[in-house]
Amino acid sequence: MLNNIKKTIAYARRNGITDAVMAAAERIHDQKADNYTYELPAEEELEKQRKWYRALLNDANKSKMLPLISIIVPCYNTDKVFLKDMIDSVIGQTYGKWELILAEAPVSVKRHDGKMVHTYPLRDTIGEYHVRDGRVRYLQLKSNAGISENTNGALDIARGDYIALLDHDDILTPDALCEVSIAAIKNYPRLIYSNEDKCDAEGKNFFQCHKKPSFNPDLFLSNNYICHFTTIRSDVIFGCRFRSEYDGAQDYDLFLRAIGDTMWDTKNAKKQVVHIPKVLYHWRSHDNSTSSNPASKSYAYEAGQNAVRDFLKTHDIKADVEQLKHVGFYRVVYRDDPFFFRKDLGVIGGKLVDKNGTIVGGNYKENGNVRYDKLPKGFSGGYQHLAVLQQDAEAVDFRCMKIRPELYDLYKQTFDMSYSDTTNEEKRVSFSKLMDEQEIRQKSIQFCKKAREMGYRVMWDPELVRTLNK
């Protein structure tokens, strides 16, 4: 309750009382609907994974397939109970070819004589783990140079084929590394990520399961939804490294650069950026964590904004990046025709609302169902705010649609009318009255499906709005 009050006050300061009341109402609604329960994989399944690993390990030829996964963890002033939980979660993995690198930055304390000295409070604890299991490695950093440089210190001594990122106070599920290794063996992708949830400080109660989509480039430019648990191919991460000027959003900056040109490759993007649709990571929520209080790292959101700007600039895309009302979420505003800068982009569609501002259409699943259907005006679509973010979509509605010239002929074939430019939106809306709602959706989905088959992306932009007077 106290945390909700803090969030509401912070939101009101940024966006005003009216928006804060609406956001609070949505948050309460979401929390009431959050009946999530995390269930450990069955012991039978975990034992199956152990046997799979041992069988490959004991085969001289197949053992070479198994990637060494280096888990790098920067530590600073870490709670020892949280630290032990984290280490135990790694040691308890069903997959055994890993190394855990704990890079501790010194804590400055004042001695009785008033002199400041560096101490390493975790040294003995980590040392005990290392004696029991040599895969646990310890690095004493000379100074606390910030999260990026501290993480680079751990990265510099990593020996893995893949590098996994883990926070010092979070927990892996026991099947996490096995699932990652299977994905790595299958496609040798650049980046692998999973679903995640949050847990309380005791690590006993779980909530806010984040069921992520498969790689969605425009959504990723809106927010670092990839987040945890992320593993990156070693040649890729060593070529990027962490940049201290993006501290607070250093992971977001790294992921953007690690994905690189893959972002625009519509045919291979999902092979190179692989999503595991399972919860493999518990993000611990406590008083000082970002998961509990996003405002505790307000500087991070400007760093994230700058990371997206830098990525777009690197790829010669002229666009501004705006922060949205909810911290950590962004909007890319193209300075000119987005189809000119984005050769992967074929269709841009908006949302359809009724006279009350309630969503009634615009972003469709292939079965014709409306995403965010009946979402009231002012609601953002849950704690991930998906309904206010630009994102790739299966299909959008032709009554609120922009397309690139290469698709004009397909448009005419599908809708039996010409598309010239956005000034004809009223004409398209009038024409649509000759069709029933089912036919409109069917033809819109058909058009977008063919556009995607031609290698183009379909982007839904909720800032494009058409009010239907029905």
Secondary structure, 3 states (H helix, E strand, C coil): CHHHHHHHHHHHHHHCHHHHHHHHHHHHHHHHHCCCCCCCCCHHHHHHHHHHHHHHHCCCCHHHHCCCEEEEEEECCCCHHHHHHHHHHHHCCCCCCEEEEEEECCEEEECCCCCEEEECCCHHHHHHHHHHCCCEEEEECCCCCCHHHHHHHHHHCCCCCEEEECCCCCEECCCHHHHHHHHHHHHCCCEEEEEEEEECCCCCCEEEEECCCCCCHHHHHHCCCCCCCEEEEHHHHHHHCCCHHHCCCHHHHHHHHHHHHHHHCCCCHHHHEEEEEEEEEEEECCCCCCCCCHHHHCHHHHHHHHHHHHHHHHCCCCEEEEECCCCCCEEEEECCCHHHHCCCEEEEEEEEECCCCCEEECEECCCCCECCCCCCCCCCCCCCCHHHCCEECCEECHHHEEECHHHHHHHHHHHCCCCCCHHHHHHHHHHHCCCCHHHHHHHHHHHHHHHHHCCCEEEEEEEEEEECCC
